[in-house]
Amino acid sequence: MTDNAHFTRLESVGDFATLTLSRPEAKNALSREMLLEIEMHLLAILEACQHSVGPRALILRGSSGVFAAGADIRQMAHADDAALIAYLALGQRVVALLQRLPLPTLCVAEGAALGGGLEFLLACDWALATPKTRFGLPEVKLGIMPGFGGTQRLAKRVGELRASELAMTGRIIDADEALAIGLVLDVVEPADLEARIEGLLAPLGLTSPAAVAATKRALAAAETCDIERGLAFEAAEFASLIAGGQREGFQAFLEKRLPSFARTPGED
């Protein structure tokens, strides 16, 4: 699967899809048109997953050594109030769609993940950085604030104290600090990045996509549920997998072979 849209590229290789932001002249600043393209691609991935033909994971990255330098400030500066509010709503909608995809998502952050770029990163399950990557929510320096969910997701990722310091000062941090506070999973030299991506995603080939999706939903529920409701949600997801016929893993274990999982429950 390949798409030649103007600001993005969606490509599939084997079990994995890669969505590349490709607006290098603007350091992949997130214009309205770019957000609409991203939404189109994410909806296509979601539709494919619902029909059991989706990828096992999605990699989100930028072209030309930069992930995303933030929102398109030039476009915002010329927009009226209604257009700005509509742009904000679009950004929130697209980032939320990314977060709820029923598969693992990996952000590969090279160069910069600032403003809206960081907000996209926060919607992904995992993130990798290179040593020169810089991170931050600098919106307050422009007289605005994060608008694609940064104030909500950053606190969940790194804790309220650290999130408040970063969001209210607009301070930019380096890759080592991002790793130390749990913003990214690992910091990798550019020459080793592809191998690290492959090593991180390869184990998904031995997992059940349905079980991974259920686990992701349970982890998301943990952010909003108390422990009792979270445990009930976990038990319900577990029961749904068993009722759906996800017993291939048991059988493979007993037969001392690698499992061959169906894409959705009930297809074993």
C-alpha positions as CSV (number, residue, x, y, z in Angstrom):
1,M,0.0,0.0,0.0
2,T,1.5,3.3,-1.1
3,D,-0.1,6.8,-1.2
4,N,1.3,9.7,-3.0
5,A,-0.6,12.5,-1.2
6,H,1.2,15.8,-1.1
7,F,2.1,16.2,2.5
8,T,2.3,12.5,3.7
9,R,3.2,9.0,2.6
10,L,1.6,5.8,3.8
11,E,3.5,2.7,3.0
12,S,3.2,-0.9,4.0
13,V,6.1,-3.4,4.2
14,G,5.2,-6.8,5.5
15,D,3.1,-6.6,8.6
16,F,4.0,-3.0,9.4
17,A,2.7,0.4,8.0
18,T,4.7,3.6,8.0
19,L,3.1,7.0,7.9
20,T,5.6,9.7,7.0
21,L,5.1,13.4,7.4
22,S,6.5,15.0,4.3
23,R,6.5,18.7,4.3
24,P,10.3,19.3,4.6
25,E,10.2,23.0,3.5
26,A,8.2,23.7,6.7
27,K,9.9,21.2,9.0
28,N,6.7,19.2,8.8
29,A,4.6,21.9,10.4
30,L,1.1,20.6,10.8
31,S,-1.1,22.6,8.4
32,R,-4.9,22.0,8.1
33,E,-4.3,20.2,4.8
34,M,-1.7,17.9,6.4
35,L,-3.9,17.1,9.3
36,L,-6.7,16.1,6.9
37,E,-4.3,13.8,5.0
38,I,-3.2,12.2,8.3
39,E,-6.8,11.7,9.3
40,M,-7.6,10.1,5.9
41,H,-4.7,7.6,6.3
42,L,-5.6,6.8,9.9
43,L,-9.2,6.1,9.0
44,A,-8.0,3.8,6.2
45,I,-5.9,1.9,8.7
46,L,-8.8,1.7,11.2
47,E,-11.1,0.3,8.5
48,A,-8.5,-2.3,7.5
49,C,-8.1,-3.4,11.1
50,Q,-11.9,-3.8,11.4
51,H,-11.8,-6.1,8.4
52,S,-8.8,-8.2,9.7
53,V,-6.4,-7.0,7.1
54,G,-4.7,-4.1,8.9
55,P,-1.0,-3.9,9.8
56,R,0.3,-5.3,13.1
57,A,1.8,-1.8,14.0
58,L,2.0,1.7,12.7
59,I,5.3,3.7,12.5
60,L,4.8,7.5,12.5
61,R,7.8,9.5,11.4
62,G,9.0,12.6,9.6
63,S,11.0,13.2,6.4
64,S,14.3,15.0,6.1
65,G,15.5,14.2,9.6
66,V,12.7,16.1,11.4
67,F,9.5,14.7,12.9
68,A,7.3,17.8,13.3
69,A,8.2,21.3,14.4
70,G,4.7,22.0,15.6
71,A,1.5,23.6,14.2
72,D,1.6,25.8,11.1
73,I,2.0,29.2,12.7
74,R,2.0,31.0,9.4
75,Q,-1.4,29.5,8.5
76,M,-2.7,30.2,12.0
77,A,-1.6,33.8,11.9
78,H,-3.8,34.5,8.9
79,A,-6.8,32.6,10.2
80,D,-9.9,34.3,11.9
81,D,-11.1,33.1,15.2
82,A,-13.6,30.6,13.8
83,A,-10.9,29.0,11.6
84,L,-8.5,28.7,14.5
85,I,-11.1,27.0,16.6
86,A,-11.9,24.6,13.7
87,Y,-8.2,23.9,13.3
88,L,-7.9,23.1,17.0
89,A,-10.9,20.7,16.8
90,L,-9.4,19.0,13.7
91,G,-6.1,18.5,15.5
92,Q,-7.7,17.1,18.6
93,R,-9.8,14.7,16.5
94,V,-6.9,13.4,14.5
95,V,-4.6,12.9,17.5
96,A,-7.5,11.1,19.3
97,L,-7.9,8.9,16.3
98,L,-4.2,8.0,16.3
99,Q,-4.4,7.1,20.0
100,R,-7.4,4.8,19.7
101,L,-6.0,2.7,16.8
102,P,-6.3,-1.0,17.9
103,L,-2.6,-1.7,17.2
104,P,0.7,-0.6,18.6
105,T,1.9,2.8,17.4
106,L,5.5,3.9,17.3
107,C,6.7,7.5,16.9
108,V,10.2,7.9,15.5
109,A,11.1,11.4,16.6
110,E,14.2,12.8,14.8
111,G,15.3,16.4,14.9
112,A,12.3,18.0,16.6
113,A,9.0,17.0,18.2
114,L,7.6,20.4,19.2
115,G,4.1,21.7,19.9
116,G,1.7,19.6,17.8
117,G,4.6,17.3,16.9
118,L,5.0,16.4,20.6
119,E,1.2,16.0,20.9
120,F,1.2,13.4,18.1
121,L,4.1,11.7,19.8
122,L,2.1,11.5,23.1
123,A,-0.7,9.8,21.3
124,C,1.6,6.9,20.3
125,D,2.2,3.9,22.5
126,W,6.0,4.2,22.1
127,A,8.5,6.7,20.9
128,L,12.2,6.6,19.9
129,A,14.5,9.6,19.6
130,T,17.9,10.3,18.3
131,P,20.5,12.2,20.4
132,K,19.9,15.5,18.7
133,T,16.1,15.5,19.0
134,R,14.5,18.3,20.9
135,F,11.1,18.2,22.6
136,G,8.7,20.8,24.0
137,L,5.4,22.6,24.2
138,P,6.5,26.2,23.4
139,E,3.0,27.5,22.7
140,V,2.9,29.8,25.7
141,K,5.8,31.8,24.1
142,L,3.3,32.6,21.3
143,G,0.6,33.7,23.7
144,I,-1.5,30.5,23.2
145,M,-1.4,27.0,24.8
146,P,-1.2,23.4,23.7
147,G,-4.4,22.6,21.8
148,F,-4.1,19.0,20.4
149,G,-4.3,17.4,23.8
150,G,-0.8,18.2,25.1
151,T,-1.9,19.4,28.5
152,Q,-3.8,16.1,29.1
153,R,-1.5,13.5,27.6
154,L,1.8,15.0,28.8
155,A,0.8,14.8,32.4
156,K,-0.3,11.1,32.0
157,R,3.1,10.3,30.4
158,V,5.6,12.1,32.6
159,G,3.5,13.1,35.7
160,E,1.7,16.4,36.7
161,L,4.7,18.1,38.2
162,R,7.0,17.7,35.2
163,A,4.2,18.4,32.7
164,S,3.3,21.6,34.4
165,E,6.8,22.9,34.3
166,L,7.3,22.1,30.6
167,A,3.9,23.3,29.5
168,M,3.8,26.5,31.5
169,T,7.4,27.6,30.7
170,G,7.6,26.3,27.1
171,R,11.1,24.9,28.0
172,I,12.7,22.8,25.3
173,I,14.4,19.6,26.5
174,D,17.0,17.3,24.9
175,A,16.8,13.6,24.2
176,D,18.6,12.6,27.4
177,E,16.1,14.4,29.5
178,A,13.2,13.1,27.5
179,L,14.4,9.6,28.2
180,A,15.0,10.3,31.9
181,I,11.4,11.5,32.4
182,G,9.8,8.7,30.4
183,L,8.8,10.7,27.4
184,V,10.6,8.3,25.0
185,L,11.4,4.6,25.2
186,D,15.0,4.9,24.0
187,V,17.5,7.2,22.4
188,V,19.2,5.7,19.4
189,E,22.0,6.9,17.1
190,P,20.7,7.6,13.6
191,A,22.8,4.8,12.1
192,D,21.2,2.3,14.4
193,L,17.6,3.5,14.2
194,E,16.2,1.1,11.6
195,A,17.6,-1.9,13.5
196,R,16.1,-0.6,16.8
197,I,12.7,-0.2,15.1
198,E,12.9,-3.7,13.7
199,G,14.0,-5.1,17.0
200,L,11.2,-3.4,18.9
201,L,8.4,-4.4,16.5
202,A,9.6,-7.9,15.5
203,P,8.2,-9.7,18.6
204,L,4.7,-8.6,17.5
205,G,4.9,-11.3,14.8
206,L,4.5,-13.9,17.6
207,T,1.5,-12.1,19.2
208,S,-2.2,-12.3,18.7
209,P,-3.4,-9.0,17.1
210,A,-6.7,-9.4,18.9
211,A,-5.0,-9.9,22.3
212,V,-2.7,-6.9,21.7
213,A,-5.7,-4.7,20.8
214,A,-7.5,-5.9,24.0
215,T,-4.4,-5.2,26.1
216,K,-4.2,-1.7,24.6
217,R,-7.8,-1.0,25.5
218,A,-7.2,-2.2,29.1
219,L,-4.1,-0.1,29.5
220,A,-6.1,2.9,28.3
221,A,-8.9,2.2,30.7
222,A,-6.4,2.2,33.5
223,E,-5.9,5.9,32.9
224,T,-9.5,6.8,33.8
225,C,-10.8,3.9,36.0
226,D,-10.2,3.1,39.6
227,I,-8.6,-0.2,40.3
228,E,-11.9,-2.1,40.8
229,R,-13.4,-0.9,37.5
230,G,-10.1,-1.4,35.8
231,L,-9.9,-5.1,37.0
232,A,-13.5,-5.6,35.8
233,F,-12.6,-4.2,32.4
234,E,-9.5,-6.4,32.2
235,A,-11.6,-9.5,33.1
236,A,-14.2,-8.7,30.5
237,E,-11.6,-8.3,27.8
238,F,-10.0,-11.6,28.8
239,A,-13.3,-13.3,28.7
240,S,-14.1,-11.8,25.3
241,L,-10.9,-13.3,23.9
242,I,-11.6,-16.7,25.2
243,A,-15.2,-16.7,24.1
244,G,-14.0,-15.5,20.7
245,G,-11.9,-18.7,20.2
246,Q,-8.4,-17.3,20.8
247,R,-7.0,-20.7,21.9
248,E,-4.3,-21.1,19.2
249,G,-1.7,-19.9,21.7
250,F,-2.6,-22.7,24.2
251,Q,-2.5,-25.3,21.4
252,A,0.8,-24.1,20.0
253,F,2.4,-24.2,23.5
254,L,1.3,-27.8,24.0
255,E,2.5,-28.8,20.6
256,K,5.8,-27.0,21.0
257,R,5.4,-24.9,17.9
258,L,5.1,-21.2,17.0
259,P,1.5,-20.0,17.1
260,S,-0.4,-18.8,14.0
261,F,-2.9,-16.3,15.3
262,A,-6.0,-15.0,13.6
263,R,-6.4,-11.3,13.1
264,T,-9.6,-11.1,15.2
265,P,-11.3,-13.4,17.8
266,G,-13.4,-16.2,16.4
267,E,-11.2,-17.0,13.4
268,D,-8.9,-19.7,14.8
